[in-house]
Amino acid sequence: MQQISRMLMKLFQRARLEKPGQVDPRAAEFTLSLLAAMYDRSGTGYVKTRSAAAALISLSGDTLLAKYRAFFQFYAVPDGKATLITHSALRSLLTDLNQIPAIVGEGCTLSCVEIAIHDCFHGVLNAAVVEEKFLSWLRSEPAVLLWLPTCYRLSVTEMVSHQARCR
């Protein structure tokens, strides 16, 4: 948690410089508390860096495709010339991401994760999938992650302005 805390302090310090007045001075503290609530429920003081990264990526303001690619980078394993997502890596990713809606009582069951893994690997003869197959599956908006594109769309619409006047 100390390592993640230092990283968050640097991250939000840079964000405050780039967007003065738009970043709460306690953003790092709040984010660390959120990560601890999601990934350290027993209070051990330990959170996997990869889990924290998945949460930060999913909650970032980046595009969905950029988020999906970042997930692949963090969870895929090298296999000779290719980098692949295995069943266990995908299970870890989905379990980590499921902690985000779970914090507000909207998480899914373990069977949802297993169904999603089965869907991702549907028609795949190998024990792992390449990035393009992984991205294609995520673009199909699997039910287990439906909250992610929904939140993204909501955040994008917040920035929309139009010239129409309402009465």
N, C-alpha and C positions, 0 to 999 in steps of 0.2 A: 504494500500500500504506500510505503514511503517513496518508492521509485515512481509509482504512478502519480503520486501527489506532486513530486518535483516536475514531472513531465507536464502535468496539467497547468502548473503555475507558469511554466515557460510558454505553453501554448496560449493561454489566455492573456499573458503579458503581451505577446506578439499581436494578438487579436485587438487588445486595447490600443496599441500603437496604430494599427491599421484602421480601426474604426473608433476613434475617440468618442467617449460618452455613450457608446452603444453596448459595452460589455460591463456587466455587473462586477464590481471589485471582488465579490465572493463567488464568482462563477466556478473557479477551481474547487473551492470548498464544497459547493453544492453538487458539482459533478462527481467529486470523489465520494460524497455521501450516497449519491444515486448508484454509483458502481458498487459500493460496499453493500448496499441494500439488495442489489441484484445478484452479486456473485460471492458475497461473504456473509451469508445469513447467520452462520455460527460464530462470527466475530473472531476468526483466527488471525486477522490482519493480513491475509494473503488473498490476492486475486490474480488469476492467470492474466498475463499481459495480453495474450491473444484474445481472451474474452473481453477485456477492457477495450482493446482495439476494435473488435467487432461492434461493440456498443457505440463507441465514438464514431465509427464509420457510418453506422446506420442512422445516427442522430445528426450527422453533419448536413450541411446545406448543399452537398455535391449532387450531381445527377444520379439517377438510379443506375445507369450503366457504369459510371465510375465507382459507385458503391459495390456493385456486383463484381467488378474486376478486382477491387481491393479485397473483397472477401476471398476470392479465388487465390490471390497472392498470399494471404495470411494462412489459409487452410490447406492449400494444395501441397503435394509432396513431389519432389523431383523423382523421375523414373527414367534414367538414361537421358535421352534427348528431349523428352517431353516432361511437362509438369501436369499432374493429374489430381483430381479429387477422388479419394477412396470413400467407401461406405462409412468408415469410422470417422474420417475427416468431415464428411458432410453431416454426420450425426452430431459431432462436436459443434460445428457451426450452427446448426439448427437449434440445438440445445442452448447454446450461448445466446442466440438471437431471441429465443422464446422467453428468456428472462426479462426482456424489455416489456412486452405486454403483460407478463405475469406479475410485474410489480404493481400494476393497477388492476389485478384480478381478471385479466383477459387471456392468460396463457392457455395453451392447448395441452392435450395429454401426450404421453409418450407414444401412443399409437398414431397420433397425427404426424409425429416426426417420422415414424417408421413408414407410414403410407407415403409421405413426401419423398423419402429416400427411394422407395420402390418406384415411384413415378419418375424420378430423375434418372434412374438406371434402367427404365423400361426400354427394352430392345437393345440394350448394350451387352455385348458378349464378354467384355473385359471386366476386371474387378475395380476399374476406376474410369472416370470420364475426363475428357479434355475440356479445356476452357470454353470452347465454342458450344459444346453440348450443355455444359453447366449454365452458361449465359442464356442459351435458348430456353432451358428449363425455367430459369428465374424470370425471364420475360413472359412466360406463360402464366405468371402470378399464382404460384402454388398456394393453396389455402392456408398452410402453416405460416406463410409470410405475407399474407394479404395486407396486413397492417402497414407494411413498409411502403409499398407504392401508394397506398391510401394517404399516409402521412406526408409523403413526398408531394403528392398532388395538392393536398391542403396547403402545404407551405408555399408552393409555387403560386397558388391562387391569391395568397396574401399580398403578393407583389404586383398583382394585376391592377392597373388603373385604366379607366376609360373616361371618355369625354361626355358621356351621357349624364344628364341632370335628372334627378328624381324629384317628384313633387311631394 
